[in-house]
Amino acid sequence: MGSLVKNYDPKKVNVFFGGVPITGFADGSFITVTPSSQYWTKVSGADGEKGRAKSNDYSHEVTITLMQTSQSNDYLSGILALDKASNAGKLPLTIIDLSGTTKMNWLNAWIRQPPDVDESKEITERAWTFDTGDIDIEIYGGNF
């Protein structure tokens, strides 16, 4: 009996910042989510006894890479400018894979800094890095 073939469609990965869809993702890896801390830290004693400590830090660093031609760069630039001027750039961030079960949601996320800019004769990328508060919904699922 053969194994089940699963599907993944990058077009079905949705990102929302402040309820606004983010579009125009770069080719290749376009979303990276990295926990800020280990959820648990293991300690081994001199006699081999083990213990673990819970960090309680459920924040993340999220990087979303867009093509330089993406209209979402304008939206994110506007939010960053608003945050600089009035501290009003802390918004919900959601990532959902509709061809699978992955779903992540942070009630509080903000743009850390503007992306590096690299101009070329070809279309380049803009990598936007967000810092977050604690994750609200956390499902690192598979695909159908």
Buried (B, 14 or more C-beta within 10 A) or exposed (E): EEEEEEEEEEEEBBBBBBEEEBEBBBEEEBBEBEBEEEEEEEEEEEEEEEEEEEEEEBBBBBBBBBBBEBEBBEBBBEBBEEBEEEEEBBBBBBBBBEBBEBBBBBBBBBBBEBBEEEEEEEEBBBBBBBBBBBBBEBEEEEEE
